[in-house]
Amino acid sequence: MAQKAATVEISELMQFLRSLLHDLPDERKPGNNTKYQVEDAVIAAFSVFFTQSPSFLDHQRLMNSNKGKDNAESLFSIEAIPSDNQIRKLLDPVPATTIFMAFQKVYQRLEEKGVLKKFLYLDGEILVALDGTEYFSSKKINCPHYNCRNHRNGTTTYFHGCVTPVIVSPNQKQVINLEPEFIKKQDGHQKQDCENAAVKRWLNKNHQNKYGYPVTLLGDDLYSRQPLCKLLLKQGYNFIFVCLETSHKTLYEWLEFLERSGDIATVEKKQWDGRKNLIYRYRYASKVPLKDEDSSLQVNWCEVTIINEKTQKTIYKNNWITNHKITNDNVEEIVKAGRSRWKVENEGNNVLKNHGYNLEHNFGHGENHLCELLLSLNLLAFLFHTVLDLVNYTYQKIRELLVTRTSFFNDIVPY
């Protein structure tokens, strides 16, 4: 029964993906070998990431020889699996955006099941953390959309990156990843693309009202710039961004003035962490100019310093700007939301790179869309795993015994 319940959940998720795979571009000439459909190639590629196997064909052959059956058909409804090279050729013409609706359908499903309510914070808001990461690099392979890094020894590294938005909460260990925004040289532009420009494109594509809840965006110091802050406010978002003194001279000059005049509020709380007493010292100020100009955006600023009460040593210190009103009653909550930004790195990109998804592995570049589509399928696999971890009791219990997902799919016999 347990295996059947897990399979039902997976098949429901797979239906979200399969529902999008109609009328896919196929550049093969009539009369060519069309034993495999492009849809087969998409599902076969997805299965590599979902089962976390570097070679899906070898994985299936191993299961077949060991157990007399494989999960290609039972999990993914694949009767004939294309070879790795066939998969790459068939997928290269397929834009990554083809499968983006699957991310949105999963989001809607989590909303229907009431899962998203567990992530709500700051009086019923969703926190979306933004961060950029690289997913393909080579010293030989490049394309019209690459970014590059020139080294002192005269060599060049060509790379692709993306922004990976994820829903986070200080009260949840999981993160829910959304569709990516690619960091790549744009058509008609000579300059390299950058994370900040990619986030602006993401904002223009994703208006706040698509989520059904108010949304607060979280990000590091790179995001706390006036053009980006004004754009996201225009789109209906709120924000809490790290704001460092080294990159915001005017703001911190104002804070020095406010401190001298006694206009920076301070709140202290003590907390036992199981071994020692910690002092959490919160400071905040309102309506501070972000830039030295008349049209400057005014923001609210807060800071936390965590101190070992016994030794009086500072353990942690950080600062943020936000458009949320800060008070004695909510400054701790604002800081917790700001600090949860790290989850996009630790629970998101770090997991994708080091815990089975092999995000930085070169699965294939292609000439058109291959590397972006493969990256998107990998992120979708991560999302599907998260959904099962959130809502499938059987999956949760089996994963407690088989900690890695590779073990899970190697050891569970499908039917």
FENZIHU-V17656 format. One record per backbone hydrogen bond with DSSP energy under -1.0 kcal/mol. NH is the residue of the N-H (numbers start at 0). CO is the residue of the C=O. E is the energy in kcal/mol with one decimal. If there is no record, write none. Layout:
BEGIN
NH&CO&E ; NH&CO&E
END
This chain:
BEGIN
4&0&-2.3 ; 5&1&-1.9 ; 6&2&-2.3 ; 7&3&-2.4 ; 8&4&-1.9 ; 9&5&-2.3 ; 10&6&-2.9 ; 11&7&-1.9 ; 12&8&-1.9 ; 13&9&-3.0 ; 14&10&-1.7 ; 15&11&-1.0 ; 16&12&-1.2 ; 17&13&-3.1 ; 18&14&-2.1 ; 19&16&-1.7 ; 20&17&-1.4 ; 21&19&-1.4 ; 31&28&-2.2 ; 40&36&-1.5 ; 41&37&-2.1 ; 42&38&-2.3 ; 43&39&-2.6 ; 44&40&-2.5 ; 45&41&-2.6 ; 46&42&-2.4 ; 47&43&-1.1 ; 48&44&-1.2 ; 49&45&-2.7 ; 50&46&-2.5 ; 52&47&-2.0 ; 58&54&-2.0 ; 59&55&-2.5 ; 60&56&-2.5 ; 61&57&-2.3 ; 62&58&-2.1 ; 63&59&-2.5 ; 64&60&-2.4 ; 65&61&-2.1 ; 66&62&-2.8 ; 67&63&-1.8 ; 74&70&-2.2 ; 76&72&-1.6 ; 77&71&-1.8 ; 86&82&-2.6 ; 87&83&-2.1 ; 88&84&-2.2 ; 89&85&-2.5 ; 90&86&-2.1 ; 91&87&-1.6 ; 93&90&-2.1 ; 97&94&-1.7 ; 98&95&-1.7 ; 101&98&-1.6 ; 103&99&-1.3 ; 104&100&-2.5 ; 105&101&-2.2 ; 106&102&-2.2 ; 107&103&-2.3 ; 108&104&-2.1 ; 109&105&-2.5 ; 110&106&-1.9 ; 111&107&-2.3 ; 112&108&-1.9 ; 113&110&-1.2 ; 114&109&-2.1 ; 117&114&-1.5 ; 118&115&-1.5 ; 120&124&-2.9 ; 124&120&-3.5 ; 125&213&-2.7 ; 127&215&-2.4 ; 128&165&-2.8 ; 129&217&-2.5 ; 132&161&-2.5 ; 134&159&-2.2 ; 135&159&-1.3 ; 137&157&-2.5 ; 145&142&-1.7 ; 146&158&-2.2 ; 148&156&-2.4 ; 150&154&-3.1 ; 153&150&-1.8 ; 156&148&-2.5 ; 157&137&-3.4 ; 158&146&-2.9 ; 159&135&-2.6 ; 160&182&-1.3 ; 161&132&-2.6 ; 162&180&-3.3 ; 163&130&-2.8 ; 165&128&-2.1 ; 166&175&-3.0 ; 167&126&-2.4 ; 171&168&-1.6 ; 175&166&-2.0 ; 177&164&-2.7 ; 180&162&-1.9 ; 182&160&-2.6 ; 184&144&-1.7 ; 188&185&-2.1 ; 197&193&-2.1 ; 198&194&-2.3 ; 199&195&-1.7 ; 200&196&-1.9 ; 201&197&-2.3 ; 202&198&-2.5 ; 203&199&-2.0 ; 204&200&-1.5 ; 205&201&-2.0 ; 207&234&-1.4 ; 209&206&-1.9 ; 210&207&-1.7 ; 215&125&-2.8 ; 216&237&-2.7 ; 217&127&-2.5 ; 218&239&-1.1 ; 222&219&-1.8 ; 224&222&-2.0 ; 228&224&-2.5 ; 229&225&-2.9 ; 230&226&-1.8 ; 231&227&-2.4 ; 232&228&-1.9 ; 233&229&-2.0 ; 234&230&-1.7 ; 235&232&-1.3 ; 236&231&-2.7 ; 237&214&-2.6 ; 239&216&-2.6 ; 240&320&-2.3 ; 241&218&-2.3 ; 242&318&-1.6 ; 251&247&-1.9 ; 252&248&-1.8 ; 253&249&-2.0 ; 254&250&-1.9 ; 255&251&-1.9 ; 256&252&-1.8 ; 257&253&-2.7 ; 258&254&-2.4 ; 259&255&-2.0 ; 260&256&-1.6 ; 261&258&-1.1 ; 262&257&-3.3 ; 264&283&-2.0 ; 266&281&-2.9 ; 268&279&-2.1 ; 270&277&-2.5 ; 272&275&-2.3 ; 277&270&-3.0 ; 278&306&-2.9 ; 279&268&-3.6 ; 280&304&-2.8 ; 281&266&-3.6 ; 282&302&-2.2 ; 283&264&-1.9 ; 284&300&-2.4 ; 287&298&-3.4 ; 289&296&-2.4 ; 292&290&-1.4 ; 295&292&-1.7 ; 298&287&-2.8 ; 299&321&-2.8 ; 300&284&-2.6 ; 301&319&-2.2 ; 302&282&-2.5 ; 303&317&-2.2 ; 304&280&-1.9 ; 305&315&-3.0 ; 306&278&-2.6 ; 307&312&-2.7 ; 308&276&-2.1 ; 311&307&-2.9 ; 314&305&-3.4 ; 315&305&-1.3 ; 317&303&-1.8 ; 319&301&-2.6 ; 320&240&-2.6 ; 321&299&-2.3 ; 322&238&-1.1 ; 330&326&-1.6 ; 333&329&-2.6 ; 334&330&-2.2 ; 335&331&-2.3 ; 336&332&-2.3 ; 337&333&-2.4 ; 338&334&-2.8 ; 339&335&-1.3 ; 340&337&-1.3 ; 341&338&-1.5 ; 342&339&-1.8 ; 343&340&-1.9 ; 344&341&-1.1 ; 345&341&-2.9 ; 346&342&-1.4 ; 348&343&-2.7 ; 349&344&-3.5 ; 351&347&-2.3 ; 352&348&-1.8 ; 353&349&-2.4 ; 354&350&-2.0 ; 358&351&-2.4 ; 360&357&-2.0 ; 362&360&-1.3 ; 368&91&-2.5 ; 370&364&-1.6 ; 372&368&-2.5 ; 373&369&-2.7 ; 374&370&-1.9 ; 375&371&-2.1 ; 376&372&-2.4 ; 377&373&-2.1 ; 378&374&-2.2 ; 379&375&-2.2 ; 380&376&-2.1 ; 381&377&-2.0 ; 382&378&-2.1 ; 383&379&-2.7 ; 384&380&-2.4 ; 385&381&-2.0 ; 386&382&-2.4 ; 387&383&-2.2 ; 388&384&-2.3 ; 389&385&-1.8 ; 390&386&-2.5 ; 391&387&-2.0 ; 395&391&-2.2 ; 396&392&-2.3 ; 397&393&-2.5 ; 398&394&-2.4 ; 399&395&-1.2 ; 401&397&-2.8 ; 407&403&-1.7 ; 408&404&-2.3 ; 409&405&-1.9 ; 410&406&-2.4 ; 411&407&-1.8
END
